Amino acid sequence: NILLPIPGALRSCLRTPCGKLVQVMCLYWLCATAALGLVHAGGPGSFFLPGRHDFMESSSAARLAKHYSGFVHKYAPELRAEFDAAREFKNKTRRCSGEVGSVEASMLYVMIREFRPRRVLEVGALCGSSTRWLLAALKANGGGGILTTFDLSPHAPRFVPAELQSHWTFRQQDFLAYLATPEGHELATSVDLVLMDALHRNEFSARYTRLLFAKFTKPVPTFCHDIYNPLMMPPFRQCQKGLVLDVLDAELECIHGVISRENSHRGGHDYIYSPAQTSGEGAELTNWIARTGRAAGLVTFSPYAARDLALPLIETFERHSLHIDQINNPGCFFTVLPRSASIVPRRKRPSWLFNEPTL
């Protein structure tokens, strides 16, 4: 009973069936507000900086750089060990072309260490570079969490160290098809943390936001790879010159030159307009976030999109003898919110969004 000391007449009213319904609704509202407040306050361990910040704006980027540099200080000994393990892993998988960047891999590790999730979902592993980082973080947390990985290729189990596989399930199958099963629905509604690094196409994002993200019933920290990677875009591929700090300015100068030439040929239409525009499935992912308001804390460590954040953070890594061999870290981190805790107030959403059952 949630009744407080109140006048007798109102107490009697609240004891009626209608009054009890009001009490339940008030309790639900308090819980939803608390959940949203937890996300906006940074959540457990405050991996996400409290408040709302624009990583492309200089003052916000400085605050974000200081915040995430703090995690490098905190976890430097562990990260040094993981950098060594990652180098050894890379030597075993040289024929595999895909891997997460060192900065974002470190932040994935930190996110798991801070949030301490019980169930982690990875979609897309290839040879297991990101898988190894996820499992190492879960082991550092005490080994209580489990990771489920989906990939159509069979390579990851060959390379992931055996000592990390005791809390890992690998499924070589279509992830979206699995979501249509009862087991897939149970996974979607119980997962605590997600990594998406599979098919970098907007059609794929349109499906996983609807079939996975929309089903979350609690705030879920999420990482999506290759969202801010201009060098994935065909017009900009000619500008890739090494992905190291020494050539960053030359790459950016090349990208701006391509933009100027391409748009002059299109009558001024800016189909491409910035090295910070989204790539891969980023257009649809950020579109879904904007339509639904169901994300908080969005941040990337890409020097092409967030130079004022990425470069000071890379300097912090270097000061701790954590060498960043390539600077392209194009993924983005954010928390997917449950529908009840969307940052867009329901009464302010357009009616066609408010009535949309699949948000």
Secondary structure, 3 states (H helix, E strand, C coil): CCCCCCCHHHHHHHCCHHHHHHHHHHHHHHHHHHHHHHHHCCCHHHCCCCCCCCCCCHHHHHHHHHHHHHHHHHHHHHHHHHHHHHHHHHHHCCCCCCCCCHHHHHHHHHHHHHHCCCEEEEECCCCCHHHHHHHHHHHHCCCCCEEEEECCCCCHHHHCCHHHHHHEEEECCCHHHHHCCHHHHHHHHHCCEEEECCCCCHHHHHHHHHHCHHHCCCCEEEEECCCCCHHHCHHHHHHCCCCCHHHHHHHHHHHHHHHHHHHHHCCCCCCCCCCCCCCCCHHHHHHHHHHHCCEEEEEECCCCCCHHHHHHHHHHHHHCCCCCCCCCCCCEEEEECCHHHCCCCHHHCCHHHHCCCCC
